[in-house]
Amino acid sequence: MKRLHVHMTVKDLEESLRFYAHLFAAEPTVRKADYAKWMLEDPRVNFAISQRGLEPGVQELGIQAENREELHELYSRLRRIDQPVLEEAETICCYAQSEKSWIGDPQGQQWEIFLTTGTSADYGRNAPGSDPVKGPESSCCEASCCSSKTP
């Protein structure tokens, strides 16, 4: 069963950790100095927060597949949308190994379609504030190259 993914950038990680731990009635399943993630079953969501120098707010939305069959189903959906798709393939981002693609919705909101395949001790293969396509000025989870606002 697929899981909704929401990643938010926050101003104050500790304050946000307290807030979301109370809101979800659960401690995060992953906790790092600059990042936290809840893998909730009710509601079924992968909710992550980080403090990595980006503007506060929703950083990305996504759908997390539980297996390769679901991932391929989601990828086929992306191919039917008339928007550019960034096929990132295997990568490390947000302390996880994964396979992913990105698409921007008509408003430019980024959507990540991914399958987590393992964990990582590092946030991502790029330094904080860098993107594999755009270079060192964006984060590994900011694929605005797929945005409909981008030429």
Backbone as a ProteinNet text record, in pm:
[ID]
protein_1_A
[PRIMARY]
MKRLHVHMTVKDLEESLRFYAHLFAAEPTVRKADYAKWMLEDPRVNFAISQRGLEPGVQELGIQAENREELHELYSRLRRIDQPVLEEAETICCYAQSEKSWIGDPQGQQWEIFLTTGTSADYGRNAPGSDPVKGPESSCCEASCCSSKTP
[TERTIARY]
84.7	0	89.1	59.7	138	117.7	211.4	208.9	232.1	152.1	172.7	299.9	379.3	501.9	489.4	518.2	520.4	650.4	725.9	850.8	839.4	853.9	845.4	977.4	1014.4	1127.2	1072.6	1141.7	1095.5	1200.1	1155	1246.5	1323.1	1251.3	1309.5	1278	1379.1	1357.8	1305.9	1364.1	1321.8	1177.3	1140.1	1002.2	906.9	946	863.1	855.7	966.2	964.9	862.4	862.3	764.4	621.4	598.5	464.9	416.2	495.1	450.6	445.9	531.2	523.5	389.8	344.4	213.7	100.2	111.3	5.7	-15.3	94.4	85.4	80.6	99.2	103.2	210.1	323.6	433.8	564.9	671.2	804.9	847.7	940.1	984.8	1053.3	1041	1107.2	1251.4	1282.2	1419.2	1444.6	1557.2	1591.4	1738.2	1767.2	1903.2	1912.4	2031.2	2050.5	1970.2	1945	1877.2	1751.1	1701.6	1596.5	1522.7	1393.3	1314.4	1206.9	1169.8	1068.1	978	849.2	748.7	693.7	694.9	630.9	502.4	396	269.9	178.5	100.7	1.1	-138	-161.8	-292.6	-274.4	-274.9	-292.6	-165.6	-181.9	-69.5	12.8	119.4	200.5	345.7	435	576.9	592	598.6	603.5	741.6	810.7	947.5	958.3	1045.9	1078.8	1230.2	1278.6	1422.4	1450.1	1570.9	1616.9	1748.5	1739.7	1857.2	1872.5	1830.4	1856.9	1757.9	1654.8	1553.8	1445.1	1360.3	1248.2	1153.6	1101.4	1004.9	880.4	822.9	701.4	714.8	616.5	617.8	732.8	823.5	936.7	896.8	832.9	789.1	676.1	604.3	502.8	544	494.9	532.5	444.6	471.4	408.1	520.4	521.9	623	564.5	629.7	588.8	647.3	578.8	630	712.5	699	773.8	792.7	873.4	904.8	781.3	688.6	566.4	488.5	471.2	403.1	481.6	614.9	697.8	678.3	679.2	660.4	520.1	420.5	284.5	282.9	347.6	353.2	430.7	541	618.6	534.5	451.3	367.1	264.7	218.1	127.4	198.4	325.3	400.7	414.7	437	456.2	329.7	213	87.4	57	137.5	117.4	202.3	144.2	215.9	300.4	399.2	493.9	629.4	739.2	871.8	889.1	958.2	986.9	1138.3	1187.3	1329	1340.6	1405.3	1427.1	1562.1	1559.8	1683.4	1743.8	1664.3	1709.3	1757.8	1863.3	1912.5	1989.4	1958	2019.6	2015.2	2082.8	2074.4	2022.3	1914.8	1855.3	1777.8	1784.3	1707.8	1740.9	1869.3	1919.6	1864.6	1831.6	1778.3	1832.9	1848.2	1878.7	1744.3	1732.5	1604.7	1621.6	1515.5	1503.7	1387.7	1406.9	1301.6	1298.2	1183.7	1161.8	1083.9	1091	1026.4	940.4	831.9	748.1	692.3	674.9	611.3	466.8	378.3	237.8	218.6	98.8	79.3	113.6	113.1	149.9	299	371.4	514.2	548.4	448.2	474.7	542.2	653.6	728.2	664.4	656.6	609.6	720.5	751.5	855.4	786	822.1	770.6	890.4	882.5	1003.2	976.5	1082.8	1087.4	1212	1196.1	1311.1	1368.8	1500.9	1566.1	1663	1689	1780.7	1797.7	1885.2	1913.8	2053.4	2081.1	2212	2249.1	2377.1	2425.2	2433.7	2428.6	2438.7	2302.8	2283.6	2158.9	2139.9	2246.4	2239.3	2375.7	2382.3	2511.9	2560.5	2473.9	2510.9	2523.5	2602.4	2615.1	2482.5	2458.3	2335.8	2325.9	2207.6	2188	2230.9	2247.1	2283.8	2187.7	2175.9	2085.9	2163.1	2138.3	2215.6	2200.4	2090	2069.1	2101.8	2053.7	2068.8	2203.1	2270.7	2399.6	2390.6	2494.2	2506.6	2410.1	2318	2229.7	2095.6	2070.8	1943.3	1969.5	1867.1	1887.6	1864.7	1907	1888.4	1741.2	1658.3	1515	1438.9	1508.3	1442.1	1467	1376.8	1395.4	1316.2	1337.4	1256.3	1286	1380.5	1401.8	1278.1	1192.4	1071.6	952.7	969.3	858.7	804.9	674.6	614.3	652.2	702.2	744.5	883.8	957.6	1093.6	1091.2	1167.5	1164.7	1217
-117.8	0	123.9	215.7	337.5	427.1	520.4	608.7	751.8	846.3	985.8	1033.4	1114.9	1171.9	1323.5	1383.8	1528.9	1563.8	1658	1705.3	1855.8	1903.3	2045.5	2097	2215.8	2286	2368.1	2365.4	2434.3	2534.3	2637.2	2737.3	2681.9	2614.1	2565.2	2416.4	2333.6	2188.4	2137.3	2180.1	2130	2167	2290.3	2333	2251.7	2229	2151.5	2005.4	1949.6	1811.1	1794.8	1888.3	1881	1889	1984.1	2002.8	1875.8	1822.9	1707.1	1579.6	1566.1	1449.1	1448.8	1566.6	1575.6	1555.8	1620.1	1609.6	1465.4	1392.7	1254.9	1153.1	1198	1109.8	1002.5	1043.6	949.8	1026.4	961.6	1016.1	982.4	1060.1	1029.5	893.4	828.9	700.3	719.6	837.7	875.4	1012.8	1027.7	1157	1185.6	1299.2	1346.4	1489.6	1546.2	1682.7	1785.6	1758.2	1854.5	1799.2	1684.4	1612.8	1519.2	1500.4	1400	1347.7	1220.2	1159	1069.6	1078.2	989.9	901.6	770.3	676.4	631.6	702	681	586.2	511.5	422.8	484.7	579.9	642.6	790.6	877.9	851.8	791.4	717.9	650.5	753.7	800.7	908.5	894.9	934.7	952.3	1102.6	1153	1296.9	1332.4	1421.5	1458.4	1608.9	1649.2	1790.4	1803.5	1918	1941.3	2089.4	2117	2253.1	2261.4	2290.5	2284.7	2409.9	2525.6	2651.8	2693.1	2615.8	2654.1	2735.6	2799.8	2874.6	2779.1	2817.9	2732.1	2707.9	2591.2	2555.4	2418.3	2382.5	2252.7	2251.6	2158.7	2145	2058.2	1945.2	1856.9	1769.6	1715.9	1615	1493.6	1378.4	1260.5	1141.3	1036.9	908.1	806.1	736.4	635.2	497.7	426.5	290.3	194.7	83.5	-17.4	-124.1	-135.4	-236.8	-189.9	-264.4	-224.8	-225.7	-317.4	-322.1	-191.6	-145.1	-17.4	97.2	93.6	199.3	206.7	92.5	91.3	138.3	105.6	155	307.7	361.9	507.6	573.2	513	567	570.1	468.3	467.7	581.2	615.5	730.1	858.9	874.2	994.7	1011.3	902.1	908	956.1	942.6	985.4	1133	1199.3	1341	1423.4	1529.6	1614.5	1718.6	1669	1753.6	1686	1762.6	1700.7	1618.3	1506.3	1419.6	1409.1	1429	1406.4	1265.8	1176.7	1040.1	1036.5	1048.5	1053.6	915.4	809.8	671	649.6	568.4	537.9	657.1	692.4	808.8	795.7	886.6	898.9	1038.1	1045.1	1172.3	1151.3	1247.9	1244.2	1119.2	1087.7	975.2	840.6	831.4	706.3	679.3	551.6	508.5	487.3	536.9	520.8	530.3	494.4	513.6	610	714.8	815.6	889.3	949.8	1044.2	1161.6	1274.7	1398.1	1453.6	1521.6	1593.6	1715.7	1824.2	1943.8	1948.7	1988.6	2002.4	2135	2165.3	2287.9	2416.7	2412.9	2530.6	2534.4	2427.1	2421.7	2347.1	2291.5	2213	2081.8	2050.4	1929.7	1805.1	1699.5	1568.8	1468.3	1391.9	1289.2	1152.9	1067.5	930.9	842	759.5	689.2	558.4	478.9	354.2	361.6	350.7	348.9	207.7	199.2	68.3	43.7	144.4	128.7	260.1	259.7	380	430.9	552	612.7	695.6	700.3	783.8	930	954.9	1090.4	1139.1	1270.5	1328.6	1300	1313.6	1288.4	1295.4	1254.1	1252.8	1392.7	1490.6	1629.3	1700.9	1803.3	1885	1954.1	1997	2072.6	2188.2	2202.3	2309.7	2276.5	2148.5	2115.7	2014.8	2019.2	1931.5	1864.4	1736.4	1666.2	1724.2	1795	1849.9	1998.9	2074.1	2218.6	2265	2181.6	2222.1	2263.3	2333.9	2356.1	2455.3	2510.8	2610.5	2556.2	2426.6	2370.3	2239.5	2188.6	2067.4	1941.8	1825.7	1699.7	1665.9	1725.2	1696.3	1809	1899.9	2011.8	1998.8	1935.4	1908.6	2007.4	2135.9	2236.4	2240.2	2160.4	2149.2	2089.8	2025.5	1962.9	2056.6	2173.3	2264.7	2316.5	2332.1	2388.6	2534.5	2597.4	2736.8	2750.1	2642.2	2645.1	2628.2	2711.3	2697.3	2564
0	0	0	-88.4	-101.6	20.8	38.5	154.7	106.7	152.3	121.8	190.9	120.7	177.6	180.2	292.9	309.2	378.2	321.6	382.5	397	520.2	549.4	602.2	559.9	619	735.1	848.2	968.1	1015.3	1087.8	1143.2	1262.5	1351.9	1476.8	1489.2	1471.3	1469.7	1604	1713.7	1845.7	1876.5	1848.4	1869.9	1782.1	1656.9	1564.7	1605.9	1655	1705	1816.4	1911.1	2021.2	1966.9	1876.6	1820.6	1751.4	1657.3	1580.6	1664.4	1762.7	1851.3	1926.3	1967.6	2033.6	1932.8	1816.7	1716.3	1671.9	1649.2	1602.3	1716.1	1840.2	1957.4	1939.4	1882.9	1857.3	1843.2	1885.2	1863.7	1721.1	1663.2	1526.6	1518.4	1404	1381.8	1337.7	1281.2	1245.9	1305.4	1375	1436.4	1412.1	1346.3	1321.2	1372.1	1370.3	1420	1340.1	1212.1	1124.9	1059.9	1108.8	1036.9	1131.2	1104.7	1176.7	1082.5	1102.3	1016.9	1100.8	1073.9	1132.9	1022.1	1042.4	949	1018.2	990.8	1060.6	983.8	1057.5	997.8	999	1090.2	1100.5	1129.9	1031.2	889.3	828.1	720	654.2	578	643.7	586.4	631.5	544.8	574.3	586.8	710.6	736.5	787.2	716.8	753.5	771.3	863.9	882	882.3	837	840.2	856.2	896.8	913.2	837	707.6	620.7	536.6	587.9	521.3	414.5	388.7	291	360.4	281.8	337.4	410.1	526.4	596.1	512	526.9	455.7	392	311	244.4	144.4	160.2	69.3	-48.9	-21.8	-129	-80	-175.1	-151.4	-231.8	-194.2	-270.5	-240.5	-316.8	-293.3	-281.5	-169.9	-142.4	-172.5	-263.7	-296.4	-192.2	-169.8	-76.1	-146	-279.1	-352.6	-496.3	-572.7	-711.5	-801.6	-777.8	-858.1	-843.7	-719.9	-698.3	-760.3	-748.7	-806	-957	-1025.1	-1169.5	-1208.3	-1126	-1150.5	-1142	-1040.1	-1023.7	-1137.2	-1178.6	-1290.5	-1418.3	-1439.5	-1559.4	-1552.9	-1433.7	-1418.5	-1459.2	-1416	-1449.7	-1600.3	-1671.2	-1816.4	-1888.9	-1825.6	-1887.6	-1861.8	-1779.2	-1748.1	-1843.9	-1895.7	-1991.1	-1915.5	-1842.9	-1768.4	-1774.2	-1768.9	-1763.4	-1635.5	-1646.3	-1532.6	-1517.9	-1397.1	-1367.9	-1312.3	-1385	-1339.2	-1269.5	-1137.1	-1059.5	-1040.2	-1047.4	-1029.5	-886.8	-867.5	-733	-677.5	-552.8	-490.7	-339.1	-272.6	-126.9	-98.4	-21.9	16	145.2	232.7	358	440	449.3	528.2	481.8	353.4	299.8	159.8	129.5	-7	-75.4	-196.5	-264.8	-415.2	-483.8	-627.6	-644.1	-726	-732.6	-864.8	-888.3	-997.2	-940.2	-1012.2	-968.5	-1080.6	-1042.2	-1137	-1066.3	-1140.6	-1085.9	-1128.5	-1036.5	-1073.8	-1148.4	-1197.2	-1274.3	-1198.1	-1065.2	-986.1	-954.4	-991	-961.8	-834.5	-764.5	-643.8	-683.5	-618.3	-650.8	-589.2	-667.5	-623.3	-648.3	-545.7	-550.3	-550.6	-644.9	-651.2	-621.2	-514.5	-472.7	-400.4	-395.6	-319.6	-232.4	-102	-11.6	-10.4	-33.8	-41.3	73.7	156.7	269.4	343	442	519.3	485.9	528.4	506.9	629.7	660.5	770.3	727	595.6	541.6	494	496.5	447.3	299.2	222.7	79.8	16.6	-109.4	-176.7	-206.2	-192.1	-214.3	-80.7	-78.1	42.3	69	195.6	221.3	122.6	63.8	-31.1	-172.6	-207.7	-345.9	-405.9	-536.8	-610.8	-722.8	-750.8	-852	-992.5	-1019.3	-1151.9	-1156.1	-1056.7	-1057.4	-1002.7	-927.1	-872.5	-727.9	-675.6	-533	-471.5	-544.4	-485.3	-436.8	-449.7	-404.7	-332.3	-262.5	-182.5	-264.9	-211.7	-283	-299.5	-218.3	-225.1	-291.9	-360.2	-426.7	-576	-645.4	-788.5	-870.8	-847.5	-917.5	-1065.7	-1112.4	-1256.8	-1322.6	-1245	-1299.4	-1292.9	-1235.3	-1216.3	-1348.8	-1355.9	-1477.2	-1491.5	-1385.2	-1392	-1451.1	-1457.9	-1508.2	-1659.8	-1735.2	-1881.1	-1926.5
[MASK]
+++++++++++++++++++++++++++++++++++++++++++++++++++++++++++++++++++++++++++++++++++++++++++++++++++++++++++++++++++++++++++++++++++++++++++++++++++++++

